[in-house]
Amino acid sequence: MFPEYRELISKLKTEDLHFSKLFDQHNDLDQQIKNMESRLIAASEFEIEQLKKEKLRLKDELYALLRSRA
């Protein structure tokens, strides 16, 4: 995610608790969605779509933070 900001992401993950928390939430959602789509976790299409929307919201917030710190 955001390869052009790789160095800044590494820095913010260690120096900015809010950024780190959002980043971890995004990654956790990503894994949960993958597990649901591969049927390792039972979920309806609606539940998966809701998680995808939340993941996208987090991604947008992370991107905004990265742009403001670049």
C-alpha positions as CSV (number, residue, x, y, z in Angstrom):
1,M,0.0,0.0,0.0
2,F,1.4,3.4,-1.1
3,P,4.9,2.3,-2.2
4,E,5.8,5.9,-2.8
5,Y,5.5,6.5,0.9
6,R,7.3,3.4,2.1
7,E,9.9,5.3,4.2
8,L,7.4,7.7,5.6
9,I,5.1,4.8,6.6
10,S,7.9,3.1,8.4
11,K,8.7,6.3,10.3
12,L,5.1,7.1,11.2
13,K,4.4,3.6,12.4
14,T,7.1,4.0,15.0
15,E,6.6,7.7,15.8
16,D,2.8,8.3,15.5
17,L,0.5,6.2,17.6
18,H,-2.6,7.3,15.8
19,F,-1.1,6.5,12.4
20,S,0.2,3.1,13.7
21,K,-3.3,2.2,15.1
22,L,-5.0,3.1,11.8
23,F,-2.4,1.1,9.8
24,D,-2.9,-1.9,12.0
25,Q,-6.7,-1.7,11.8
26,H,-6.4,-1.5,8.0
27,N,-4.2,-4.6,7.9
28,D,-6.5,-6.5,10.3
29,L,-9.5,-5.7,8.2
30,D,-7.7,-6.8,5.0
31,Q,-6.9,-10.2,6.6
32,Q,-10.4,-10.6,7.9
33,I,-11.8,-9.9,4.5
34,K,-9.5,-12.4,2.8
35,N,-10.5,-15.0,5.4
36,M,-14.2,-14.3,4.7
37,E,-13.8,-14.4,0.9
38,S,-11.9,-17.7,1.1
39,R,-14.7,-19.1,3.4
40,L,-12.4,-19.6,6.4
41,I,-14.8,-17.4,8.3
42,A,-18.5,-17.5,7.6
43,A,-19.9,-14.2,6.4
44,S,-22.6,-12.8,4.1
45,E,-21.8,-10.7,1.1
46,F,-23.3,-7.7,2.9
47,E,-20.9,-8.2,5.9
48,I,-17.9,-8.4,3.5
49,E,-19.0,-5.3,1.7
50,Q,-19.3,-3.4,4.9
51,L,-15.8,-4.4,6.0
52,K,-14.5,-3.4,2.5
53,K,-16.1,0.1,2.9
54,E,-14.5,0.5,6.4
55,K,-11.1,-0.6,5.0
56,L,-11.4,1.9,2.2
57,R,-12.3,4.7,4.7
58,L,-9.2,3.8,6.7
59,K,-7.0,3.8,3.6
60,D,-8.3,7.2,2.7
61,E,-7.5,8.5,6.1
62,L,-4.0,7.0,6.0
63,Y,-3.4,8.6,2.6
64,A,-4.5,12.0,3.9
65,L,-2.1,11.7,6.8
66,L,0.7,10.6,4.6
67,R,0.1,13.6,2.2
68,S,0.0,16.0,5.1
69,R,3.3,14.7,6.4
70,A,5.2,14.4,3.1
